[in-house]
């Protein structure tokens, strides 16, 4: 399993627009083949910073999403709202305790 963590910092005036976009697309993103989990977090100290966590079956599933029509539609709209370069990391989950 691949866990994709994306750290994004938005223009203050774009936070509401981003949250509306995320609400509009979250189900479609979560239902992409190979995606089993999607969450959005907002930093407690910096209201302009958000993180997405998504779980992907494997690197191929994540790559397929990045090449999808949905990603081609969502990512340019999201990028236009940033005031800092986003950071994306793919990690492999070692342990999880619930």
C-alpha positions as CSV (number, residue, x, y, z in Angstrom):
1,X,0.0,0.0,0.0
2,X,1.1,3.5,-0.8
3,X,0.1,6.4,1.4
4,X,0.2,9.7,-0.5
5,X,0.6,12.8,1.7
6,X,0.2,16.2,0.0
7,X,1.0,19.4,2.0
8,X,-0.6,22.5,0.4
9,X,-0.6,26.2,1.5
10,X,-3.3,28.3,0.0
11,X,-3.9,32.0,-0.5
12,X,-6.0,33.2,2.4
13,X,-8.7,34.3,0.0
14,X,-8.8,30.9,-1.7
15,X,-9.5,28.7,1.3
16,X,-13.2,28.6,0.9
17,X,-12.9,27.9,-2.8
18,X,-10.5,25.0,-2.2
19,X,-12.8,23.5,0.5
20,X,-15.8,23.7,-1.9
21,X,-13.7,22.1,-4.7
22,X,-12.6,19.3,-2.3
23,X,-16.2,18.7,-1.3
24,X,-17.3,18.5,-5.0
25,X,-14.6,16.0,-6.0
26,X,-13.8,14.0,-2.9
27,X,-16.1,11.1,-3.7
28,X,-14.8,10.8,-7.3
29,X,-11.2,10.9,-6.0
30,X,-11.9,8.3,-3.3
31,X,-13.7,6.0,-5.9
32,X,-10.7,5.9,-8.3
33,X,-9.5,2.4,-8.9
34,X,-7.0,1.4,-6.2
35,X,-7.9,4.2,-3.8
36,X,-9.2,2.9,-0.4
37,X,-9.0,6.0,1.8
38,X,-9.0,9.8,1.5
39,X,-8.8,12.4,4.3
40,X,-8.4,16.2,4.4
41,X,-6.7,17.9,7.3
42,X,-6.3,21.6,8.2
43,X,-3.3,22.7,10.2
44,X,-4.3,23.8,13.7
45,X,-1.8,26.7,13.8
46,X,-1.9,27.8,10.1
47,X,-5.4,27.9,8.7
48,X,-4.0,28.3,5.1
49,X,-2.2,24.9,5.3
50,X,-4.0,21.7,4.4
51,X,-2.9,18.1,4.0
52,X,-4.5,15.3,2.1
53,X,-3.9,11.6,2.9
54,X,-4.8,9.0,0.5
55,X,-4.2,5.2,0.4
56,X,-3.4,3.6,-2.9
57,X,-3.2,-0.1,-3.6
58,X,0.1,0.4,-5.3
59,X,2.2,2.8,-7.3
60,X,0.5,1.8,-10.5
61,X,-2.9,2.8,-9.1
62,X,-1.6,6.2,-8.0
63,X,0.0,6.8,-11.4
64,X,-3.2,5.9,-13.1
65,X,-5.0,8.5,-11.1
66,X,-2.3,11.1,-11.9
67,X,-2.9,10.4,-15.6
68,X,-6.7,10.4,-15.3
69,X,-9.2,13.0,-16.7
70,X,-10.3,13.7,-13.2
71,X,-6.8,14.6,-12.0
72,X,-6.3,16.7,-15.2
73,X,-9.4,18.7,-14.2
74,X,-8.9,19.0,-10.4
75,X,-5.1,19.6,-10.1
76,X,-4.8,22.7,-12.3
77,X,-7.8,24.3,-10.5
78,X,-6.1,23.5,-7.1
79,X,-2.7,24.7,-8.1
80,X,-4.1,28.1,-9.1
81,X,-5.0,28.6,-5.4
82,X,-1.6,28.0,-3.9
83,X,0.7,30.7,-2.5
84,X,3.5,28.2,-1.8
85,X,4.8,25.2,-3.8
86,X,3.0,22.0,-2.6
87,X,4.9,19.1,-1.2
88,X,3.9,15.5,-2.0
89,X,5.3,12.4,-0.5
90,X,4.6,8.7,-1.1
91,X,5.3,6.5,1.9
92,X,4.7,2.9,2.8
93,X,2.7,2.2,5.9
94,X,4.7,0.1,8.4
95,X,2.3,0.0,11.4
96,X,-1.2,1.2,12.2
97,X,-2.9,0.9,15.5
98,X,-6.6,1.7,15.9
